[in-house]
Amino acid sequence: MIRKVIVFIASQLLLIGSVLAGGAKWLAPNEENVDRPNCWAAFRKDFNVDSVPQSAKAKIAADSKYWLWINGKLAVFEGGLKRGPNPNDTYYDEIDIAPFLKKGENKLAMLVWHFGKHGFSHKSSGKFGLLFDLDADGLKLSSDSSWLSKVHPAYSSADNPPPNFRLPESNIKFDANKDIPGWQTADVQKLFGFAPSKEIGAEGDAPWNALVKRPTPQWKDFGVRKAVFSRETGHKFDIVTAELPYNMQMTPIITLSDNRGGNLVDIMTDHTFAGGAQNLRAEYVTKKGRQTYESLGWLNGEKIILHVPKDVKVESVQYRETGFDAELLGKFCCDDDFFKIFWDKAMRTLYVNMRDTYFDCPERERAQWWGDAVVLMSQSFYTYSTSAHSLMRKAIRELAAWQKPDGALFSPIPAGNYDSELPGQMLASIGRYGFWNYYMNTGDVDTIKAVYPAVKKYLSLWKLDDTGLTAHRKGGWTWGDWGENRDIRLLFAGWHYIALEAAANMADVLNLPEDAQSYRETMAKVKDGFNKCWNGKEYRHPDYKLLTDDRAQALAVISGIADASKYPAIKDFLRKNEHASPYMEKYVMESLVKMGDGQYAFERAKKRFNTMITDKRHTTLFEGWEIGTFGGGSINHAWSGGPITVISQHLCGIYPLEPGWKTFKIEPYPASFKRAAIEIPSIAGTVKSAFEVDGDAFTLKVSVPKGTEAIVYMPDFTKGKSLSVNGSQDLAKFAPEKFKHSSKQTLRLPAGDYEISAR
């Protein structure tokens, strides 16, 4: 009783002091060594509510992740974003807790996970911290020393091997014998070891510095589901394997019975040792009796694998799938089963690589490499709901905000232990396929205005050589692609030209004519220098000694550097040479379509991606052409889904002609397909297009969203045929006033549904 009175009096005195000081405080448990890696702490705050407000938005910042319960109900599952919006500052969440409040006494509980180390996706502040601030309709609640806390004794780091250095997360070990039962709702006077928290700073203080509002939604929680599992007897332990329906981000949940307790259960997935690295796993120490445990650090895979002592009974294996809050609204079907399967696998791969950032793979790195981000963003525009735009905007603004003082851009970002520039990826990011593609799809001029200074500063680092060609820029890692036979000088020059084009377009939008003119003058010089590397059959830089690079030929075409007179030779070359990795193959496909050889573009894709598509063991696409090739061999690399964009933009022929889809084109290119249909969740509404080739007849059905117009370019083979729209051959009202191809029959369609026939 005396101890309870002392704790109560101390907490009240601390509360009075905090009120006088004012403002929310950064908190940590008042214990030793809380800033260590993989420290978990529990916080409790009881408070009274006289009248439940309609809205009660709290500002919550934590280094690094948190779980929030109010009155025993889970309000936030894994809150917080990895640091940071720039190298110094920290993200915060805005959470409306009103739905969880009640009149009278309320109990708030938070579990905070401090990563405590850098990674390729996180810059550690080096200090444990939690901040909570709420002021709404008379209800005020701010973190201060009256909040009780304790380092959670059940959490520690799992035994060796640790995860690889790219990951800021640690392998979690949970000892059920040291748990704090019911701590989220128990009487605080009965919570042994909880004590007033230590105030370690105020909002704006180092090392967290300024707080930036989280620009993306909280994770989507798909709920808890059961998995079918089997148990195989082993020599030292049994192996329990639970099958998941597909590769996903999830937290495993196990229910066990143990007659004695103290047994160690290893928790991993089929991806724990994938991609050429030690990845994340977990450990659980049993208590006596029946128990259920959810390991809160998300893993990914298609199987949950448990190493279980023989005297431990596994009663059930469940999982909670979580992920970025976006809906898969895009749809595609066609008469070629290969590409239907490709679409499904690409969508699964894309989604498992979206969370705090767009990342390259969900197990080995979780890193926002910008070569990957460009390809993933493009796929997202054609497939996922517009909530995904917030993840793109976050990525773009972060890339600019992390720019080095000398002007160099680098990725992955956020990052605390990597800062090397990959010149080709950086040029791709700010170019037509990166920043400019984002603007065309969203119309978000504010973001372009915010990042343009970084674009201009970075391009100023790129110089030309005596021939006018882009001079070599080594960067931190002279990476052009995985694989061999990379003509780096021409690869970088091609990306440079495409980046200059986008910068000129940005300058036009921002009314900076002198900048635009300068970029275009440089483009002309680069084009001239690049074309000096044409030997009559192919592009080769004079200093390059290996086999001619198919990637360089592709960039020459899609950039516009190569004119049509060179197409026959380039097409012939691309039919005989395959050096590109899955990352660059998308650009090779696009170049073939542009040169009028779309049929071979899709034939080549079927040949090169065949192993990934016919593999029935995996629901995702690989990093390289085979498992284990290129970069460690991740088997869930969304850059391999690049052909999704070719399908959408070229086979179905849909792309915005004006920012924000006010006007967009529909220019189908059937190639060898007889039927294809697509639905696209554009920012202006759902765009639908379906074509059918039946002998000499061609039919196109389209839906144009309200407030937009479509410019339809009919395929070349319909030239000279009679057109009808919704059964009428009176096409005067559909004649376009602009956006007309001189060589194609062209229609302008306002909002509505149409069936166009060519016979």
C-alpha positions in Angstrom: 0.0 0.0 0.0 2.8 2.4 0.9 4.5 1.8 -2.5 1.2 2.5 -4.3 0.8 5.8 -2.4 4.4 6.9 -3.2 4.0 6.1 -7.0 0.7 8.0 -7.1 2.1 11.1 -5.3 5.2 11.0 -7.6 3.1 10.8 -10.7 0.9 13.7 -9.6 3.9 15.9 -8.9 5.3 15.0 -12.3 2.0 15.8 -13.9 1.9 19.2 -12.3 5.4 20.0 -13.4 4.6 18.9 -17.0 1.5 21.0 -17.2 3.5 24.0 -16.0 6.1 23.3 -18.7 3.5 22.8 -21.4 3.5 20.9 -24.6 4.0 17.2 -25.5 7.3 15.7 -24.6 9.4 13.0 -26.1 9.4 10.1 -23.7 11.5 7.1 -22.9 11.4 4.5 -20.1 13.4 5.8 -17.1 15.8 2.8 -17.4 19.3 2.1 -18.6 20.3 1.3 -22.2 16.9 2.0 -23.8 18.6 3.4 -26.9 20.1 0.0 -27.8 18.9 -1.8 -31.0 15.7 -3.7 -30.8 14.4 -2.2 -27.6 10.7 -2.6 -26.9 8.8 -0.6 -24.3 5.2 -0.5 -22.9 3.5 2.8 -22.1 0.3 3.4 -20.1 -1.8 6.5 -19.6 -5.2 6.6 -17.9 -7.3 9.7 -18.4 -10.9 10.9 -18.0 -13.2 12.0 -20.8 -16.2 14.2 -19.8 -17.8 14.1 -23.2 -16.6 12.1 -26.2 -15.8 14.4 -29.0 -16.8 13.7 -32.6 -13.2 13.8 -33.6 -10.0 13.5 -31.6 -7.0 13.6 -33.8 -3.8 12.8 -32.0 -0.3 13.5 -33.3 1.9 10.5 -32.7 5.6 10.1 -33.4 7.7 7.2 -32.5 11.2 6.0 -33.2 10.6 3.6 -34.8 7.2 1.8 -34.8 4.3 1.6 -32.3 1.1 -0.3 -31.6 -1.8 1.6 -29.9 -4.7 0.2 -27.8 -7.4 2.3 -26.2 -9.6 0.6 -23.7 -8.2 -2.8 -24.8 -9.1 -2.3 -28.4 -6.4 -2.2 -31.1 -6.5 1.3 -32.6 -3.3 1.2 -34.7 -1.4 -1.9 -35.9 2.2 -0.9 -36.6 2.1 2.9 -36.7 4.9 5.1 -37.8 7.0 5.4 -40.9 10.6 4.7 -41.2 12.8 7.8 -40.9 12.8 10.1 -42.6 11.3 12.7 -44.9 14.9 14.1 -45.2 18.1 13.2 -43.4 17.2 15.1 -40.3 13.5 15.0 -39.6 10.9 12.5 -38.5 7.4 11.5 -39.7 4.4 11.6 -37.4 0.9 10.0 -37.7 -2.4 11.7 -37.2 -4.8 9.3 -35.7 -8.5 9.9 -34.8 -9.0 8.1 -31.5 -12.6 9.3 -31.0 -14.2 6.0 -32.1 -12.3 4.2 -29.2 -13.1 6.6 -26.4 -15.9 6.4 -23.8 -17.2 8.7 -21.2 -15.4 8.4 -17.9 -12.1 6.6 -17.4 -10.1 5.6 -20.5 -7.0 3.4 -20.7 -4.4 4.2 -23.4 -1.6 1.7 -24.0 1.3 1.8 -26.5 4.0 -0.7 -27.4 7.0 1.0 -29.0 9.7 -0.8 -31.0 13.0 1.2 -31.3 15.0 -0.2 -34.3 18.1 1.5 -32.9 20.2 1.0 -36.0 20.5 2.2 -39.6 19.4 0.4 -42.7 18.8 0.8 -46.4 15.2 2.0 -45.6 15.7 3.9 -42.3 17.9 6.5 -40.7 18.1 5.9 -37.0 18.0 8.9 -34.7 20.0 6.8 -32.3 17.6 7.5 -29.5 14.4 5.8 -28.2 11.4 8.2 -28.3 7.7 8.5 -28.2 5.6 11.7 -28.5 1.8 12.0 -28.3 -0.2 15.2 -28.5 -4.0 15.6 -28.6 -6.1 18.8 -28.2 -9.6 18.4 -29.5 -13.0 19.8 -28.3 -11.8 20.3 -24.7 -10.0 17.0 -24.6 -6.2 17.5 -24.0 -3.7 14.7 -23.7 0.0 15.1 -24.1 2.9 12.8 -23.4 4.8 13.7 -20.3 6.4 12.2 -17.3 3.1 11.2 -15.8 2.9 8.5 -18.5 4.0 5.2 -17.0 6.4 3.0 -18.9 8.6 0.0 -18.7 11.0 -1.8 -21.0 9.0 -4.9 -22.0 11.0 -7.7 -20.4 9.7 -10.4 -22.8 11.3 -8.8 -25.9 15.0 -9.2 -26.9 17.0 -10.1 -30.0 17.0 -13.6 -31.4 20.1 -15.7 -31.4 22.6 -15.6 -34.3 22.6 -15.2 -37.2 21.2 -11.7 -37.2 19.6 -10.2 -40.3 21.9 -8.7 -42.9 23.1 -5.1 -42.5 20.7 -3.7 -45.0 17.7 -4.1 -42.7 17.2 -1.8 -39.7 14.8 -4.3 -38.1 16.2 -7.0 -35.8 15.1 -10.6 -35.3 12.6 -10.5 -32.5 12.7 -13.0 -29.6 9.8 -13.2 -27.2 9.9 -15.1 -23.9 6.4 -15.8 -22.8 7.6 -16.4 -19.3 8.5 -12.8 -19.0 5.4 -11.4 -20.5 3.2 -8.7 -18.7 -0.3 -10.2 -18.9 -3.1 -7.7 -19.5 -0.9 -4.7 -19.3 -3.0 -2.8 -21.8 -6.0 -2.6 -19.5 -4.8 -3.7 -16.0 -5.0 -1.3 -13.0 -1.9 0.8 -13.3 -1.3 0.4 -9.6 -0.9 -3.3 -10.1 1.5 -3.1 -13.0 4.8 -4.1 -11.4 7.8 -2.2 -12.6 5.9 0.6 -14.5 7.3 4.0 -13.5 7.0 7.6 -14.6 8.6 8.1 -18.0 11.7 10.2 -18.6 11.1 13.4 -20.6 13.9 13.6 -23.1 12.9 16.5 -25.4 10.1 18.6 -26.8 8.7 18.7 -30.3 11.4 20.0 -32.7 14.2 18.9 -30.5 17.1 16.8 -31.8 17.6 14.1 -32.7 14.1 13.8 -34.2 14.0 17.5 -35.2 10.9 18.8 -37.1 7.9 16.5 -37.4 6.5 16.0 -40.8 2.9 14.6 -41.2 2.8 11.1 -42.6 1.8 11.5 -46.3 0.5 7.9 -46.8 -2.4 6.1 -45.2 -2.1 3.6 -42.3 -1.7 0.0 -43.3 -4.6 -2.1 -44.6 -5.3 -4.9 -42.1 -6.8 -7.9 -44.0 -7.6 -9.6 -40.6 -6.5 -12.8 -39.1 -6.8 -16.0 -41.2 -6.0 -19.7 -40.6 -3.3 -21.5 -42.5 -3.3 -25.2 -43.3 -0.1 -26.7 -41.8 1.7 -30.0 -41.7 4.3 -31.4 -39.3 7.4 -33.3 -40.3 9.5 -35.2 -37.8 13.1 -34.2 -37.7 16.2 -35.3 -35.8 16.6 -32.4 -33.3 13.2 -30.8 -33.8 10.1 -31.1 -35.9 9.3 -28.8 -38.9 5.9 -27.3 -39.2 5.1 -25.8 -42.6 2.0 -23.6 -43.1 0.9 -22.8 -46.6 0.0 -19.2 -47.4 -2.2 -18.4 -50.5 0.5 -16.2 -52.0 3.6 -14.2 -51.2 2.5 -11.5 -48.7 3.5 -9.2 -45.9 2.2 -10.8 -42.8 2.7 -11.4 -39.1 2.6 -15.0 -38.0 0.3 -16.1 -35.2 0.9 -19.5 -33.5 -1.2 -21.3 -30.9 0.8 -23.9 -28.9 0.5 -26.3 -25.9 3.5 -27.1 -23.8 3.4 -29.1 -20.6 6.6 -27.7 -19.1 7.5 -24.4 -20.9 10.8 -22.9 -21.7 11.0 -24.4 -25.2 12.4 -22.4 -28.1 10.4 -22.2 -31.3 12.0 -20.7 -34.4 9.6 -18.7 -36.7 10.6 -18.0 -40.2 9.4 -18.2 -43.8 10.6 -19.7 -47.0 12.2 -16.2 -47.7 14.2 -16.0 -44.5 17.3 -17.2 -46.3 16.4 -16.1 -49.8 18.0 -13.5 -52.1 21.5 -14.4 -51.1 21.2 -12.9 -47.6 20.2 -13.6 -44.0 16.8 -12.1 -43.7 14.3 -11.6 -40.9 13.0 -14.4 -38.6 11.7 -14.6 -35.0 12.0 -16.8 -31.9 9.4 -17.6 -29.2 10.1 -19.2 -25.8 7.1 -21.1 -24.6 5.4 -20.9 -21.2 3.6 -23.8 -19.5 0.1 -24.5 -20.9 -1.8 -23.3 -23.9 -0.7 -20.0 -25.5 -1.1 -17.8 -28.5 1.5 -15.5 -29.8 1.7 -13.0 -32.7 5.2 -11.9 -33.8 4.7 -8.2 -34.6 7.6 -7.7 -37.0 6.2 -8.5 -40.4 7.7 -11.1 -42.6 7.0 -12.1 -46.2 6.7 -15.4 -48.0 4.5 -18.1 -49.3 5.1 -20.4 -46.3 5.4 -20.0 -42.6 8.1 -22.4 -41.2 8.4 -23.3 -37.6 11.1 -25.4 -35.9 9.3 -26.9 -33.0 10.7 -29.0 -30.1 9.1 -32.5 -30.1 7.2 -32.1 -26.9 5.5 -28.8 -28.0 2.1 -29.3 -29.7 1.1 -26.9 -32.5 -2.7 -26.3 -32.4 -3.0 -23.7 -35.1 -1.0 -21.4 -37.4 -2.6 -18.2 -38.4 -1.4 -15.0 -40.1 -2.4 -11.3 -40.3 -1.8 -9.9 -43.7 -1.1 -6.2 -43.8 0.0 -3.9 -46.6 -0.3 -0.5 -48.3 -3.9 0.7 -48.3 -4.6 0.6 -52.0 -7.1 -1.5 -53.9 -6.2 -3.5 -57.0 -8.7 -1.9 -59.4 -6.9 -2.4 -62.7 -8.0 -5.4 -64.8 -6.7 -7.1 -67.8 -7.6 -10.1 -69.9 -6.6 -11.3 -73.3 -6.6 -14.3 -75.6 -3.0 -15.3 -74.5 -2.9 -17.2 -71.2 0.8 -16.4 -70.7 0.1 -12.7 -70.3 -2.9 -13.2 -68.1 -0.7 -15.2 -65.7 2.0 -12.5 -66.1 -0.4 -9.8 -65.1 -1.5 -11.7 -62.0 2.1 -12.5 -60.9 3.2 -8.9 -61.6 0.4 -7.5 -59.4 1.2 -9.8 -56.5 4.9 -8.8 -56.9 4.1 -5.1 -57.0 1.9 -5.2 -53.9 4.4 -7.1 -51.8 6.9 -4.3 -52.6 4.7 -1.4 -51.3 4.8 -0.3 -47.7 6.8 2.5 -46.1 8.3 3.0 -49.6 8.4 1.3 -52.9 11.1 -1.2 -52.4 13.2 -3.6 -54.4 12.3 -6.8 -52.4 10.5 -7.4 -49.2 13.0 -9.6 -47.5 16.6 -8.8 -48.3 16.6 -5.0 -48.3 13.2 -3.3 -48.3 15.1 -0.5 -50.0 13.8 2.3 -52.3 16.2 2.0 -55.1 15.0 4.5 -57.7 15.5 2.3 -60.8 12.9 0.0 -59.2 10.7 2.9 -58.0 10.3 4.3 -61.6 9.1 0.9 -62.9 6.9 0.2 -59.9 5.2 3.7 -60.1 4.4 3.2 -63.7 2.8 -0.1 -63.0 0.8 1.3 -60.1 -0.8 4.0 -62.3 -2.5 1.3 -64.4 -3.5 -1.1 -61.6 -3.9 0.3 -58.1 -6.3 2.9 -56.7 -5.2 6.5 -56.6 -4.2 6.1 -52.9 -1.0 4.7 -54.3 -0.2 8.2 -55.7 0.6 9.3 -52.1 3.4 6.7 -52.0 4.8 8.0 -55.3 4.6 11.6 -54.0 6.4 10.6 -50.8 9.1 8.9 -52.9 9.6 11.9 -55.2 9.8 14.5 -52.4 12.2 12.3 -50.4 14.5 11.9 -53.3 14.8 15.6 -53.7 15.0 16.3 -49.9 17.9 13.8 -49.5 20.0 15.5 -52.2 23.6 16.0 -51.2 25.1 19.5 -50.8 27.1 19.1 -54.0 23.9 18.3 -55.9 24.2 14.6 -56.2 21.1 12.5 -55.9 21.3 9.0 -54.5 19.2 6.0 -53.5 18.0 4.1 -51.7 16.4 6.6 -49.5 15.6 7.0 -46.6 18.8 5.3 -45.6 21.3 5.5 -42.8 24.1 3.3 -44.1 24.1 3.9 -47.8 24.6 7.1 -49.8 26.1 6.2 -53.2 24.9 7.7 -56.4 23.9 5.3 -59.2 24.0 7.7 -62.1 21.7 5.8 -64.5 19.0 5.2 -61.9 19.1 8.9 -60.8 18.6 10.1 -64.4 15.8 7.7 -64.9 14.1 8.9 -61.7 14.0 12.6 -62.8 13.2 11.8 -66.4 10.2 11.0 -68.6 9.5 7.7 -66.9 9.9 9.0 -63.3 8.9 12.5 -62.2 7.3 13.5 -65.6 5.2 10.4 -65.7 4.0 11.2 -62.2 3.0 14.7 -63.3 1.2 13.5 -66.4 -0.8 11.0 -64.4 -1.7 13.2 -61.4 -1.5 16.8 -62.6 0.3 17.5 -59.3 2.1 20.7 -60.2 2.9 21.5 -56.6 5.2 18.5 -56.3 6.9 19.3 -59.6 7.5 22.9 -58.3 8.9 21.6 -55.0 11.4 19.2 -56.6 12.4 21.1 -59.7 15.3 22.9 -58.0 16.8 19.5 -57.1 16.3 18.3 -60.7 18.1 21.4 -62.1 20.9 21.2 -59.6 21.5 17.5 -60.3 21.5 18.0 -64.1 24.1 20.8 -63.7 26.5 18.0 -62.6 26.4 16.3 -66.0 28.8 17.6 -68.6 29.4 16.8 -72.3 32.6 15.6 -73.9 34.3 16.9 -77.0 31.9 15.1 -79.3 28.8 16.5 -77.5 28.1 13.1 -75.9 27.3 12.9 -72.2 30.6 12.7 -70.4 31.2 9.7 -68.1 30.0 10.3 -64.6 31.2 7.5 -62.3 29.0 8.2 -59.3 29.2 5.9 -56.3 28.3 2.8 -58.3 28.6 2.8 -62.0 25.7 0.5 -62.4 23.8 0.4 -65.7 21.9 -2.9 -65.3 22.5 -6.5 -64.1 24.1 -8.8 -66.6 27.0 -8.4 -69.1 27.8 -6.3 -72.2 26.8 -2.9 -70.8 27.8 0.1 -73.0 27.8 2.4 -70.0 28.6 5.6 -71.9 25.7 5.2 -74.2 23.4 3.9 -71.4 24.1 7.1 -69.4 23.8 9.3 -72.4 20.4 7.8 -73.3 19.1 8.4 -69.8 20.6 11.8 -69.7 18.7 12.8 -72.9 15.4 11.5 -71.5 16.1 13.4 -68.2 16.8 16.6 -70.1 13.6 16.2 -72.0 11.6 15.9 -68.8 13.4 18.9 -67.2 12.5 21.0 -70.3 8.9 20.0 -69.9 9.0 20.8 -66.2 10.5 24.2 -67.0 7.7 24.8 -69.5 5.1 24.0 -66.8 6.8 26.3 -64.3 7.2 29.1 -66.9 10.9 29.0 -67.0 11.6 29.5 -70.7 15.4 30.1 -70.4 15.8 26.8 -68.5 13.7 24.9 -71.0 15.7 26.4 -73.9 19.0 25.4 -72.2 17.9 21.8 -71.7 16.8 21.5 -75.3 20.1 22.9 -76.6 21.9 20.3 -74.5 19.6 17.6 -75.8 20.5 18.5 -79.4 24.2 18.2 -78.6 23.8 14.8 -76.8 21.7 13.5 -79.8 24.4 14.5 -82.2 27.2 13.0 -80.1 25.1 9.8 -79.6 24.5 9.4 -83.4 28.3 9.7 -84.0 28.4 6.3 -82.3 26.3 4.7 -85.1 28.5 2.5 -87.3 25.9 1.7 -89.9 24.5 -1.4 -88.1 24.3 -0.5 -84.4 25.3 2.0 -81.7 28.6 1.4 -80.0 30.8 3.9 -78.1 34.4 3.9 -79.4 35.8 3.0 -76.0 33.4 0.0 -75.6 35.0 -3.4 -76.4 32.4 -6.0 -75.5 29.4 -7.4 -77.4 27.0 -4.7 -78.6 24.5 -3.7 -75.9 20.8 -4.2 -76.7 19.9 -1.8 -73.9 21.7 1.0 -75.6 19.9 0.4 -78.9 16.6 0.5 -77.0 17.3 3.8 -75.2 18.3 5.3 -78.6 14.9 4.4 -80.0 12.7 5.3 -77.0 14.5 8.6 -76.4 14.0 9.7 -80.0 17.8 9.8 -80.7 17.6 7.1 -83.4 15.5 8.1 -86.4 13.4 5.7 -88.5 16.2 5.1 -91.0 18.0 3.1 -88.3 15.0 1.0 -87.3 15.5 -1.9 -89.7 19.1 -2.5 -88.4 18.2 -2.1 -84.8 15.2 -4.5 -85.1 17.4 -7.1 -86.7 19.9 -6.7 -83.9 17.3 -7.0 -81.1 16.0 -10.2 -82.7 19.5 -11.8 -82.2 20.8 -10.3 -79.0 19.5 -10.6 -75.4 21.7 -9.0 -72.7 19.2 -6.9 -70.7 18.1 -8.0 -67.3 14.4 -8.0 -66.4 14.8 -4.4 -65.3 15.8 -3.1 -68.7 13.8 -5.6 -70.8 10.7 -3.4 -70.5 12.5 -0.6 -72.3 13.7 -3.1 -75.0 10.0 -4.2 -75.5 8.9 -0.6 -75.8 11.5 0.2 -78.4 10.4 -2.8 -80.5 6.8 -1.5 -80.4 7.8 2.0 -81.3 9.7 0.6 -84.4 6.5 -1.3 -85.4 7.7 -4.8 -84.3 5.3 -5.3 -81.5 4.6 -8.9 -82.4 8.3 -9.7 -81.8 8.3 -7.6 -78.6 5.7 -9.9 -77.0 7.3 -13.0 -78.5 10.6 -12.0 -76.9 8.9 -11.3 -73.6 7.3 -14.8 -73.6 10.7 -16.3 -74.3 12.6 -14.4 -71.7 10.0 -14.4 -68.9 9.0 -18.0 -69.5 10.8 -19.5 -66.4 9.1 -17.0 -64.1 5.6 -17.5 -65.5 5.7 -21.3 -65.7 7.1 -21.7 -62.2 4.2 -23.0 -60.1 6.1 -22.7 -56.8 6.1 -18.9 -56.7 3.4 -16.3 -57.1 5.8 -13.5 -57.8 8.4 -12.5 -60.4 12.2 -12.9 -60.0 15.0 -10.4 -59.9 16.9 -12.2 -62.6 15.8 -14.5 -65.4 16.5 -17.6 -63.2 16.3 -17.9 -59.4 19.7 -17.1 -58.0 20.9 -14.9 -60.9 21.7 -11.2 -60.7 22.1 -9.4 -57.4 21.5 -12.4 -55.1 18.4 -13.7 -56.8 15.4 -12.2 -55.0 12.2 -14.0 -56.2 9.9 -11.1 -55.6 11.3 -8.2 -57.6 8.6 -5.9 -59.0 10.9 -4.4 -61.6 10.3 -7.6 -63.6 6.7 -6.5 -64.0 7.7 -3.7 -66.4 5.8 -5.3 -69.3 2.6 -4.4 -67.5 3.3 -0.9 -68.6 3.9 -2.0 -72.2 0.6 -3.9 -72.2 -1.2 -0.9 -70.9 0.5 1.9 -72.9 1.2 0.1 -76.1 -0.9 -3.1 -76.6 -4.0 -1.3 -75.2 -2.4 2.0 -76.1 -3.6 4.1 -73.2 -1.7 7.1 -71.8 -2.6 10.7 -70.7 -2.0 13.4 -73.2 -2.7 16.2 -70.8 -1.8 16.2 -67.0 -4.4 14.5 -64.8 -6.0 12.5 -67.7 -8.1 15.5 -68.9 -7.3 14.2 -72.4 -5.9 10.8 -73.0 -5.1 8.6 -75.9 -6.4 5.1 -76.8 -4.1 3.7 -79.5 -4.4 -0.1 -79.6 -1.6 -2.1 -81.1 -2.9 -5.6 -81.4 0.3 -7.2 -82.5 -0.5 -10.9 -82.5 -3.4 -10.6 -80.0 -7.0 -11.2 -81.2 -8.6 -9.9 -78.0 -7.6 -7.7 -75.1 -9.5 -5.7 -72.5 -8.3 -3.4 -69.8 -9.7 -1.2 -67.0 -7.5 1.5 -65.6 -8.2 3.4 -62.3 -7.0 6.9 -63.5 -7.3 10.0 -61.3 -10.2 11.1 -63.5 -12.1 7.9 -63.2 -12.1 4.4 -64.7 -11.0 4.1 -68.3 -12.1 1.0 -70.1 -10.9 -0.3 -73.5 -11.4 -3.6 -75.3 -10.5 -4.6 -78.8 -11.2 -7.6 -81.0 -9.7 -8.6 -84.3 -11.9 -10.8 -86.4 -10.4 -11.4 -89.8 -10.4 -8.0 -91.5 -12.8 -6.5 -89.0 -11.7 -4.6 -85.9 -13.9 -3.6 -83.0 -13.0 -1.3 -80.2 -15.2 -0.7 -77.1 -14.2 2.2 -74.8 -15.6 4.0 -71.7 -14.5 7.6 -71.2 -14.9 9.0 -67.7 -17.0 12.2 -67.0 -15.0 15.4 -67.5 -12.5 13.9 -69.8 -12.0 13.2 -73.5 -10.3 10.4 -75.4 -8.4 10.7 -78.6 -8.7 7.3 -80.4 -6.0 6.4 -83.0 -7.1 3.4 -85.0 -4.5 0.7 -85.8 -2.7 1.0 -89.1 -4.4 -2.0 -90.7 -7.8 -0.2 -90.4 -6.7 2.5 -92.7 -9.1 2.7 -95.7 -11.8 0.8 -93.9 -15.2 2.3 -93.1 -15.6 3.4 -89.5 -18.8 3.5 -87.4 -19.3 4.8 -83.9 -22.2 3.2 -82.0 -23.6 2.0 -85.3 -23.5 5.4 -87.0 -21.1 6.4 -89.8 -21.7 10.1 -89.3 -18.4 10.9 -87.6 -18.4 14.7 -88.0 -18.9 15.3 -84.3 -16.0 13.0 -83.5 -13.4 14.8 -85.7 -10.4 15.8 -83.6 -9.2 19.4 -83.6 -5.8 18.5 -82.2 -3.8 15.4 -81.3 -4.2 14.0 -84.8 -1.9 11.5 -86.4 -1.7 12.2 -90.1 -1.3 8.5 -90.9 -4.1 7.1 -88.7 -7.8 7.4 -88.6 -8.5 9.5 -85.5 -11.6 10.2 -83.4 -12.2 12.6 -80.5 -14.6 11.1 -77.9 -16.2 13.0 -75.1 -17.3 11.2 -71.9 -19.5 8.2 -72.6 -19.5 4.6 -73.8 -18.6 3.8 -77.4 -18.3 0.9 -79.8 -16.2 1.6 -82.8 -16.1 -0.7 -85.8 -13.7 -0.8 -88.7 -14.8 -3.0 -91.7 
